């Protein structure tokens, strides 16, 4: 299995190349606007990009996913009911995106945005259970994603609580690869460490540790940071 993490600082975001080295097929997750680094990385590893996936419709930066998919002949994937004005593969909860010996299982985790998905990683050369999760802005290291960018803050927070409950069912050892880290406006108190585990976040992530719905919603509605500049326009542009 091949896994490459790209850490960006302008804007603050994390993107990923993941796939099967033996079969030479990969997916790129949450690419930024300038796509050359992902094209080069895939070529360096001898991998053809089969899927380009946005975990959600971004409001803090322009996505490069459609441009990358066109450049490499890949399928562009978004979560359920995204409402984009261009063709894409609508990933439903429970879908499996096959990459040789690697499978990305789709888990619908709304809250940050209604269409948000988490991608559970199974490497069949190691075992049949997920060992990692690309969590986008649902679960990050130190916090969970803000909830008002695509719906009301309270509706988003209630959806996010249900998504957190789904992630709590994952084993402690599952590695968390988030879509952002310290410096992003999409969370509060984010760590500069761009990787964690479900178990660590269960213990030390204040929002994720909350198992009472009303307490969680109240927490998510407090001290919300300033929204990204031109958030509504950026989200609209990413929807075409």
C-alpha positions in Angstrom: 0.0 0.0 0.0 1.1 3.6 -0.8 0.1 6.5 1.4 1.4 10.0 0.9 0.2 13.0 3.0 0.5 16.6 1.6 0.5 19.3 4.2 -0.4 22.8 2.8 -0.1 26.1 4.7 -1.8 28.6 2.3 -4.5 27.6 2.9 -4.0 25.2 5.8 -5.2 21.8 4.6 -4.1 18.2 4.2 -4.4 16.2 1.0 -3.7 12.5 0.4 -2.5 10.0 -2.2 -3.5 6.5 -1.3 -3.6 3.2 -3.2 -2.2 -0.2 -4.0 1.4 -0.2 -5.1 1.2 -3.7 -6.4 -1.7 -3.0 -8.8 -0.6 0.6 -9.4 -3.9 2.3 -8.7 -4.6 5.2 -6.4 -7.0 7.9 -5.2 -6.3 11.5 -4.4 -8.3 12.9 -1.5 -9.1 16.7 -1.0 -6.6 18.2 -3.5 -6.1 21.9 -3.5 -6.4 24.1 -6.6 -2.9 23.5 -8.0 -2.8 19.9 -8.9 0.8 19.3 -10.2 2.1 17.9 -6.9 -0.5 15.1 -6.9 0.2 14.3 -10.6 4.0 14.1 -9.9 3.5 12.0 -6.8 1.3 9.5 -8.6 3.9 9.3 -11.4 6.8 8.8 -9.0 5.0 5.8 -7.4 4.0 4.4 -10.8 0.3 4.8 -10.0 -2.7 5.6 -12.1 -5.3 7.8 -10.3 -8.7 6.1 -10.5 -10.6 8.4 -8.1 -10.3 12.0 -7.0 -12.4 12.5 -3.9 -13.5 15.6 -2.0 -14.6 14.6 1.5 -17.0 17.6 1.3 -17.6 20.7 -0.6 -15.0 23.1 0.7 -15.8 26.7 1.8 -12.2 27.7 2.8 -10.4 27.1 -0.5 -11.0 26.2 -4.1 -10.8 22.5 -4.8 -8.6 21.1 -7.4 -10.5 17.8 -7.6 -12.3 18.3 -10.9 -9.2 19.7 -12.6 -7.1 16.8 -11.4 -9.8 14.3 -12.4 -9.9 15.8 -15.9 -6.1 15.9 -16.1 -5.5 12.2 -15.2 -8.8 10.7 -16.5 -10.1 9.8 -13.1 -13.6 9.7 -11.7 -14.6 12.6 -9.4 -16.4 11.6 -6.2 -18.5 13.6 -3.8 -20.8 12.5 -1.0 -24.6 12.1 -1.1 -26.8 14.9 -2.2 -24.0 17.3 -2.8 -26.0 19.1 -5.4 -23.1 19.9 -7.7 -23.9 21.4 -11.2 -21.5 19.1 -13.0 -21.2 15.3 -13.4 -19.7 13.3 -10.5 -20.0 10.0 -8.8 -22.2 10.3 -5.8 -20.7 8.2 -3.1 -23.4 6.7 -0.8 -23.0 5.4 2.7 -21.6 1.9 2.6 -20.1 2.2 -0.9 -16.7 0.7 -1.6 -14.1 2.3 -3.8 -11.7 -0.4 -5.0 -8.0 0.3 -5.5 -6.4 -3.1 -6.1 -5.7 -4.6 -2.7 -7.0 -1.4 -1.0 -10.6 -0.5 -0.4 -12.0 2.9 0.6 -15.3 2.3 2.5 -17.6 5.3 2.5 -19.1 6.4 5.8 -21.5 9.4 5.5 -20.6 11.8 8.3 -22.6 15.0 7.9 -22.3 17.9 10.3 -19.5 20.1 9.0 -21.4 20.0 5.8 -24.4 17.8 4.9 -22.6 15.8 2.2 -19.5 15.1 4.2 -18.0 11.6 4.0 -15.3 9.8 5.9 -13.2 7.2 4.0 -12.3 4.0 5.9 -9.1 2.3 4.6 -8.9 -1.4 4.3 -5.6 -3.0 3.1 -6.5 -6.6 2.3 -2.8 -7.6 2.4 -2.9 -6.8 6.1 -6.5 -7.7 7.1 -10.1 -7.3 6.5 -10.8 -4.5 9.0 -10.2 -0.7 8.5 -6.9 0.5 9.9 -7.2 4.2 9.0 -9.8 6.8 8.3 -9.6 10.0 6.2 -11.9 12.1 8.3 -11.9 15.5 6.4 -13.3 18.2 8.7 -15.5 15.9 10.7 -12.9 14.7 13.2 -9.6 16.5 13.4 -6.7 16.4 15.9 -8.0 18.3 18.9 -11.5 19.3 17.7 -14.4 18.6 15.3 -15.3 20.8 12.4 -17.4 23.9 12.6 -21.1 23.4 11.6 -22.6 26.5 10.1 -21.0 26.8 6.7 -23.7 24.9 4.7 -26.6 24.8 7.1 -27.6 26.3 10.5 -25.0 25.9 13.2 -27.5 24.0 15.4 -28.6 21.6 12.7 -25.0 21.0 11.7 -24.1 20.3 15.3 -26.8 17.8 15.8 -25.8 16.0 12.6 -22.2 16.1 13.7 -23.1 14.5 17.0 -24.6 11.5 15.2 -21.5 11.3 13.0 -19.2 11.4 16.0 -21.2 8.5 17.4 -20.5 6.5 14.3 -16.8 7.2 14.6 -16.9 6.2 18.2 -17.7 2.6 17.0 -14.3 2.4 15.4 -11.5 0.7 17.3 -9.0 2.8 19.2 -6.1 1.8 16.9 -7.7 3.2 13.8 -5.4 6.0 12.5 -7.1 9.4 11.9 -5.9 11.4 8.9 -7.7 14.7 9.1 -8.3 17.3 6.3 -6.8 20.2 8.3 -4.5 21.0 11.3 -3.5 24.0 13.4 -4.1 27.2 11.6 -7.3 26.2 9.9 -10.4 28.2 10.6 -12.5 25.1 10.4 -11.9 24.0 14.0 -10.8 25.4 17.4 -7.8 24.4 19.3 -6.5 22.2 16.5 -3.2 20.4 17.0 -0.2 21.0 14.7 0.2 17.2 14.6 -1.6 16.2 11.4 -2.3 12.6 12.5 -3.8 10.8 15.5 -5.9 7.8 16.4 -9.5 7.3 17.3 -8.5 6.2 20.8 -6.3 9.2 21.4 -9.0 11.6 20.2 -11.6 9.7 22.3 -9.5 10.6 25.4 -8.2 14.0 24.7 -10.4 15.7 22.1 -12.9 17.6 24.2 -15.7 17.7 21.5 -15.2 14.1 20.4 -15.2 12.9 24.0 -18.7 14.3 24.7 -21.4 11.6 24.5 -24.3 13.8 25.7 -26.1 15.2 22.7 -27.2 18.5 24.2 -23.9 19.2 25.9 -22.2 18.5 22.6 -24.5 20.9 20.7 -24.0 23.6 23.2 -20.2 23.2 23.1 -20.2 23.4 19.3 -22.2 26.6 19.3 -19.8 28.4 21.6 -16.7 30.4 20.6 -17.2 29.7 16.8 -14.3 31.3 15.0 -14.7 33.8 12.2 -15.8 32.2 9.0 -13.4 31.8 6.1 -13.3 34.9 3.8 -15.9 34.6 1.0 -17.0 31.2 2.3 -20.4 31.1 0.6 -18.8 32.2 -2.8 -16.1 29.6 -2.4 -18.5 26.8 -1.7 -20.7 27.9 -4.6 -17.7 27.9 -6.9 -16.7 24.4 -5.8 -20.3 23.3 -6.6 -20.0 24.7 -10.1 
